[in-house]
């Protein structure tokens, strides 16, 4: 920040967040043009690998590695330009070059189209291809839509096509078919004088639409693969719930089965939750891109939006239903765990109550025995005290100091000694109880 700035110091993320809106600007495309777009999964592919491959382009041997830090790069390579974009899961390469003036409208023309980039450069892109598109953009008046559509159809041979007008200024036609060359074909007829920036925006929206459509569909195989597992888990959970109602079922066995079932669901969730969430995110982008096309109907064909709705929606619904089913099973397992825990708690409380009852009966028995022992102890203490008094009295009688019979004196002292011992014992009990 300039020292003369009137603002406080910048937040560390301010510049990056501000420039995010300019992160992936559309290309400026001069018509007629052909755009070759390849999207590859970049799992296990580093930026260094992609940088090394971009250096193989004409005139790019000195390309700096830090040029790829912004996730977006546009390179000018003589007669063509290349746009590189790196995303979280995939990387896109788009080669833009002029359409040959002698190109005849036919599927064979696009299949045999010679790229200005080295013939083996596309095939050596690091990663695994999941989308490849050749998009032709030419200028044609659209005042007579049937003739424009007939010309566009010629690029697809006998394949059925879908078509839409875009904002009244262009016509897009495709068949969503994968050719033997590995490419899909899209043709755009734009009004003469279409600005290069508008052509770039049209191209970007169409390529992103197909790219994100295919990325959204990556959740479908995962959803289908989980079908049998989820059905088995549902049956197991229903069996566990039924056994919970039976009082004779072992809590230990129920807990083992429930833990095993919960582990399977958690493993499935951990393995596929990201894919399902990504499908929803990509689907939202597809819907947004379709809305940005501002489609108009073309007589005799489906629009791109209608085709997507009819073909893509069932797949997305399957993925969403599987994700909800997975989440629902997790919740049901939680409820079953709560029921089992409640059952165990009740059984534990009953056992504790029974144990307390047994302890109470034992204490009462112990108190009765203690009272009996104390009674015997009173008699024993009294006996020994009276015996001592008798011996003393006999000694005094022998000396002539006691005028009466010692046995008579000992017998008379028994009640007095017994009472004294009993009171002493009571006093000791009270003192002990008061301390507790």
ABEGO torsion letter per residue (X at the ends): XBAABABBBBBAAAAAAAAAAAABBBBBBBOBBBBBBBBBBABGBBAAAAAAAAAABBGAAABBAAAAAAGBBBBBBEABBBBBBBBAABBBBBBBBBBBAABBBBAAAAAABBBABBAAAAAABBEBBABBBBBBBBBBBAABAAAAAAAAAAAAEABBBBBBBBGGABBBBBAGBBBAAGBBBBBBBBBBGBBAAAAAAAAAAAAAAAAAAAAAAAAAAAAAAAAAAAAAAAAAAAAAAAAAABAABBAAAAAAAAAAAAAAAAAAAAAAAAAAAAAAAAAAAAAAAAAAAGBBBBBGBBBAAAAAAAAAAAAAAAAAAAAAAAAAAAAAAAAAAAAAAAAAAAAAAAAAAAAAAAAAAAAAAAAAAAAAAAAAAAAAAAAAAAAAAAAAAAAAAAAGABABBAAAAAAAAAAAAAAAAAAAAAAAAAAAAAAX
